[in-house]
Amino acid sequence: MKKGQIYEGMVERVDFPNKGLVRCEEHSALVKNTVPGQKVRFQVNKIRKGKCEGRLLEVLEPSPLEIKPECPHFTACGGCTYQNLPYEEQLRLKGSQLKALLDSVVLEPYEFEGVKESPCRGAYRNKMEFSFGDEEKDGPLALGMHRRGSFYDIVTVDECRIVDEDYRKILSCVLDYFKGEGLPFYHKLRHTGYLRHLLVRKGVRTGELLVALVTSSQMEAPDGPWVERLLELKLEGTIVGILHVFNDSLADVVQSDRTEILYGRDYFYEELLGLRFRISPFSFFQTNSLGAEVLYETARSYIGDTKDKVIFDLYSGTGTIAQMLAPVAERVVGVEIVEEAVEAAKVNARLNGLANCSFIAGDVLKVVDELEEKPDLIVLDPPRDGVHPKALQRIIDFGVERIVYISCKPTSLVRDLELLQGRGYRVEKAVGVDLFPFTVHTECVVWIQRKHI
């Protein structure tokens, strides 16, 4: 195969994440955004260490597995990958990908429980970050998701299926207003313009909505009518806060240099497994509330007996897992590097009347050396890059009998499992939990046990 040439072939399988193996006679290439059984045309755009990668040009023949996507934005929008597969096939695909990754590193027999489904398949997200831009150069203002494969083009997703009707109404209201005002979007290459993002968060259990308009500070703040229009919308939920967030970062990220409250408050409440959580605009919280309940119940079952046990919840975020375990443990200690998340965890612990869990702000790599207590059990829920190797060595040195590892990126997980197995631990059981239907992502929970020789 040669770079730039066009080929046709059949998709044999799809490896994590979203890498379709396409066979072309005696050759093969990895092509994204494909599903098993398709015949595709692609162009080779990268050859590295003898492996070819291609860009999908056209699906010549659909897979026997395919269905008609419900979402009209699918193929244009980059938010979803598997809208064209039945949900059961999505679970099978994710399960086979996850098991293949685990099997590549796990040294001894273990139990794999497949992938647990999300309690809600559509309208499952409780948070969306919509971007302002245009669908084509110098086109009308758009508000939505990045076009698949594009850093600049935005697709207005006013019929998105992974959020409920309230999100769609809010998106349309905000877009219509600012189209009328003629305000420019922030151009990511030139770093000029005004409108950047629209952040919408909603409590699935409470129905509370938080709306934040994110702009640069290059122009005057918009007048109040857009706020009034939002409050006049007929929604299933209730808007409890509208914010104006100023962000002059050169990076295309949603963050706050300064935040003004235009209406209500700067937080909302959500409830999980009988506990109540106060969530601020930028604090981490699983984006599928009902799926998170499945995830945490699974983790709790893997942890086993916690009576009279001291548990370390490392990379604790806003303390969700720690508070799930606190009622059935002697004591829980959470460690998290993001100070805002730690403060939120403390607030939520007080809100739920939990006096036996504490939270420390700091890097796990440094904090574990300063902890005087010795844990009986450890829960790891690291960010996408996994656990720093030096931090993992120190965690292993605690010598606990059981570790439960919750991973949002299986490739980082399997790297860390290699080190854990080399230091006297074995994998007992693993399961995926589908918190992100229609996408390539899945959570994974692993029970890791200390070996006694």
Sequence and secondary structure as in RCSB ss.txt:
>XXXX:A:sequence
MKKGQIYEGMVERVDFPNKGLVRCEEHSALVKNTVPGQKVRFQVNKIRKGKCEGRLLEVLEPSPLEIKPECPHFT
ACGGCTYQNLPYEEQLRLKGSQLKALLDSVVLEPYEFEGVKESPCRGAYRNKMEFSFGDEEKDGPLALGMHRRGS
FYDIVTVDECRIVDEDYRKILSCVLDYFKGEGLPFYHKLRHTGYLRHLLVRKGVRTGELLVALVTSSQMEAPDGP
WVERLLELKLEGTIVGILHVFNDSLADVVQSDRTEILYGRDYFYEELLGLRFRISPFSFFQTNSLGAEVLYETAR
SYIGDTKDKVIFDLYSGTGTIAQMLAPVAERVVGVEIVEEAVEAAKVNARLNGLANCSFIAGDVLKVVDELEEKP
DLIVLDPPRDGVHPKALQRIIDFGVERIVYISCKPTSLVRDLELLQGRGYRVEKAVGVDLFPFTVHTECVVWIQR
KHI
>XXXX:A:secstr
  TT EEEEEEEEEETTTEEEEEETTEEEEEES  TT EEEEEEEEEETTEEEEEEEEEEE  TT    S TTBT
TBSS S TTS HHHHHHHHHHHHHHHHHTT  S  EEEEEE  S SSS  SEEEEEEEESSTT  EEEEEEBTT 
SS EEE TT SSS HHHHHHHHHHHHHHHHHT  B BTTTTB SEEEEEEEE TTT EEEEEEEE SSS    TH
HHHHHHHS  SSEEEEEEEEE   SSS    SEEEEEEE S EEEEETTEEEEE TTS   S HHHHHHHHHHHH
HHH   TT EEEEES TTSHHHHHHGGGSSEEEEEES HHHHHHHHHHHHHTT  SEEEEES HHHHHHH  S  
SEEEE   TT   HHHHHHHHHT  SEEEEEES HHHHHHHHHHHHHTTEEEEEEEEE SSTTSS  EEEEEEEE
   
